[in-house]
Amino acid sequence: MAQQARAVETRRLILQGAAMVFDEVGYDAASIKEILSRVSVTKGALYFHFPSKEDLARGVLEEQTLHLHVPPQTSKLQEVVDLAMTVAHTLPNDAMLRAGSRLALERGSIDFAARSPFLAWAKVCEELLEQAKGDGEVLPHVDSRETAELIVGSFTGIQAFSQVSSGLLDLEQRVSAMWKHILPSIAVPAALARLDTSPDRGARLQEASAVAREADAGGREADAGAREAGAEAQRAGTG
């Protein structure tokens, strides 16, 4: 079990190093040597997990899709908003997300478009919009797939503009403004009035998730302590 945990951690470290390099210089200019310089792993360990640079890039793209989830909400339309606001909040400080975006958009020696996280994101949005439509939050004429692709495409363009204008520092404000323009054309008025599209929405969601994880970890430690105490009492009683 400990060996398996070490292997998982090694793989995670390698992907983090690769993401930093891909984010900075792109796929073609990235080198295994530079990636190894960012992490404390051997070349053998890297090639054990990822036999080639292409495999590393695909690993980064797959890892990015793990970011495409948000806490469940009563409103599925709010979840669509939350997904974009969470990515907008996380992206400036998350090399994995930025690297995945760059790899998906680059047209270098290898085209990663088929594994694009944008396609995965659009699929998640489409499914949430379909659920929202079934719940009566979305106007009947709205095409879920078309709208999902519009949302992801708009976000991608805003991300590029924000990168040029402020180094992504104003991304949350710009994505919040995007929702103010898009949502009135797809949401029923009652649902629209309840949606939270504030620029700090992603930050608040992330903070709430961190608190929940800490509470969950504390609960597991308490349970483990209680089990150990019970076992100790049983040993004392039978000794």
Rosetta blueprint (number, residue, H / E / L):
1 M L
2 A H
3 Q H
4 Q H
5 A H
6 R H
7 A H
8 V H
9 E H
10 T H
11 R H
12 R H
13 L H
14 I H
15 L H
16 Q H
17 G H
18 A H
19 A H
20 M H
21 V H
22 F H
23 D H
24 E H
25 V H
26 G H
27 Y H
28 D H
29 A H
30 A L
31 S L
32 I H
33 K H
34 E H
35 I H
36 L H
37 S H
38 R H
39 V L
40 S L
41 V L
42 T L
43 K H
44 G H
45 A H
46 L H
47 Y H
48 F H
49 H H
50 F L
51 P L
52 S L
53 K H
54 E H
55 D H
56 L H
57 A H
58 R H
59 G H
60 V H
61 L H
62 E H
63 E H
64 Q H
65 T H
66 L L
67 H L
68 L L
69 H L
70 V L
71 P L
72 P L
73 Q L
74 T L
75 S L
76 K H
77 L H
78 Q H
79 E H
80 V H
81 V H
82 D H
83 L H
84 A H
85 M H
86 T H
87 V H
88 A H
89 H H
90 T H
91 L H
92 P H
93 N H
94 D L
95 A H
96 M H
97 L H
98 R H
99 A H
100 G H
101 S H
102 R H
103 L H
104 A H
105 L H
106 E L
107 R L
108 G L
109 S L
110 I L
111 D L
112 F L
113 A H
114 A H
115 R H
116 S L
117 P H
118 F H
119 L H
120 A H
121 W H
122 A H
123 K H
124 V H
125 C H
126 E H
127 E H
128 L H
129 L H
130 E H
131 Q H
132 A H
133 K H
134 G H
135 D L
136 G L
137 E L
138 V E
139 L L
140 P L
141 H L
142 V L
143 D L
144 S H
145 R H
146 E H
147 T H
148 A H
149 E H
150 L H
151 I H
152 V H
153 G H
154 S H
155 F H
156 T H
157 G H
158 I H
159 Q H
160 A H
161 F H
162 S H
163 Q H
164 V H
165 S H
166 S H
167 G L
168 L L
169 L L
170 D L
171 L H
172 E H
173 Q H
174 R H
175 V H
176 S H
177 A H
178 M H
179 W H
180 K H
181 H H
182 I H
183 L H
184 P H
185 S H
186 I L
187 A E
188 V L
189 P H
190 A H
191 A H
192 L H
193 A H
194 R H
195 L L
196 D L
197 T L
198 S L
199 P L
200 D L
201 R H
202 G H
203 A H
204 R H
205 L H
206 Q H
207 E H
208 A H
209 S H
210 A H
211 V H
212 A H
213 R H
214 E H
215 A H
216 D H
217 A H
218 G H
219 G H
220 R H
221 E H
222 A H
223 D H
224 A H
225 G H
226 A H
227 R H
228 E H
229 A H
230 G H
231 A H
232 E H
233 A H
234 Q H
235 R H
236 A H
237 G H
238 T H
239 G L
